[in-house]
Amino acid sequence: MKFEGKAIKLGDNINTDFIISGRYKFAITDMKELAKHIMEDIDPDFPAKITPGKSMIIAGSNFGMGSSREQAPLVIKEAGIVAVLAKSFARIFYRNAFNIGLALIETDTQKIAENDSLDIDMDKGVIRNITKNIELPVKPFPEFMQELLKEGGIINYYKKYGELKV
């Protein structure tokens, strides 16, 4: 499984209210519309930084903390973010993200800066920072998690195969 794109850098403790403000929770139900408001409370220009299919969020520790709001990983995926790299993730956010087919990669993100070009090969367990010409190790996804990501999440996987093969 491979990912490539440019880094959009954030800090530590990015909670679900930062990802998508609670004021939109019931006001906007269309994910395309909701995605237009991604991260606006911490960076009003964040949506303009995204190149759909070619952008990655790079964060510090505890990404996705806070509520178990499913809209948070959904708007990240809908906005066109291909992966989120962080030092660590909140447990419920991690589960919700993989359930919808959003790749979350735990790694040391200190050597990745805003707009760095990244090439990630999860099969080989390596993140290549093309901009800085360095490699960072990453633990490969287990095979089952790769299958969930390839199918776009657990619901699509179940629809295709009719059962979970754990």
Residue pairs with C-beta under 8 A, 6 or more apart in sequence:
1 103
1 121
1 122
1 123
1 141
1 146
1 149
1 150
2 119
2 120
2 121
2 122
2 123
3 56
3 82
3 83
3 103
3 118
3 119
3 120
3 122
4 54
4 82
4 117
4 118
4 119
4 120
5 51
5 53
5 54
5 55
5 56
5 82
5 83
5 117
5 118
6 51
6 54
6 55
6 56
6 115
6 116
6 117
6 118
7 56
7 58
7 85
7 112
7 113
7 114
7 115
7 116
7 117
7 118
8 46
8 49
8 50
8 55
8 56
8 57
8 58
8 81
8 114
9 58
9 59
9 112
9 113
9 114
10 39
10 42
10 43
10 57
10 58
10 59
10 60
10 63
11 59
11 60
12 59
12 60
12 61
12 62
12 87
13 60
13 61
13 62
13 65
14 42
14 59
14 60
14 62
14 63
14 64
14 65
15 64
15 65
15 66
15 67
16 64
16 65
16 66
16 67
16 68
16 69
16 71
16 72
16 93
17 41
17 66
17 67
18 39
18 41
18 42
19 38
19 39
19 64
19 72
19 75
19 76
20 34
20 37
20 38
20 69
20 71
20 72
20 75
21 37
21 40
21 41
22 67
22 69
24 34
24 37
24 71
25 69
25 71
28 34
28 37
31 71
31 74
31 75
31 78
32 78
34 71
34 74
34 75
34 78
35 47
35 75
35 78
35 79
36 47
37 47
37 75
38 46
38 47
38 50
38 75
38 76
38 79
39 46
39 47
40 46
40 47
43 49
47 79
49 55
50 79
50 80
50 81
51 80
52 79
52 80
53 80
53 82
54 80
54 82
55 80
55 81
55 82
56 81
56 82
56 83
56 84
56 85
56 118
57 63
57 76
57 81
57 83
57 84
57 85
57 86
58 85
58 86
58 109
58 112
58 116
59 84
59 85
59 86
59 87
59 109
60 86
60 87
60 109
61 86
61 87
61 88
62 86
62 88
62 89
62 90
63 84
63 86
63 88
63 89
63 90
63 93
63 104
64 72
64 73
64 89
64 90
64 92
64 93
64 94
64 97
65 90
65 93
66 90
68 92
68 93
68 96
70 96
70 100
72 93
72 96
73 93
73 96
73 97
73 100
73 102
74 100
76 84
76 97
76 102
77 100
77 101
77 102
81 102
82 103
83 102
83 103
83 104
83 105
83 120
84 97
84 102
84 103
84 104
84 105
85 105
85 106
85 107
85 109
85 112
85 118
85 127
86 104
86 105
86 106
86 107
86 109
87 106
87 107
87 108
87 109
88 106
89 97
89 104
89 106
94 104
97 103
97 104
98 104
98 145
98 148
98 149
98 153
98 154
99 148
99 153
99 154
99 155
100 152
100 153
100 154
101 148
101 149
101 151
101 152
101 153
101 156
103 122
103 141
103 149
105 120
105 122
105 127
105 138
106 138
106 139
107 127
107 136
107 137
107 138
108 136
111 129
111 132
111 134
111 136
112 118
112 129
112 136
113 131
113 132
115 131
116 129
116 130
116 131
116 132
117 129
117 130
117 131
118 127
118 128
118 129
118 130
119 127
119 128
119 130
120 126
120 127
120 128
120 138
121 128
122 138
122 140
122 141
122 146
123 140
124 140
125 137
125 138
125 139
125 140
126 135
126 136
126 137
126 138
127 135
127 136
127 137
127 138
128 134
128 135
129 135
129 136
141 149
144 165
144 166
147 157
147 165
148 154
148 157
151 157
151 160
154 164
157 164
158 164
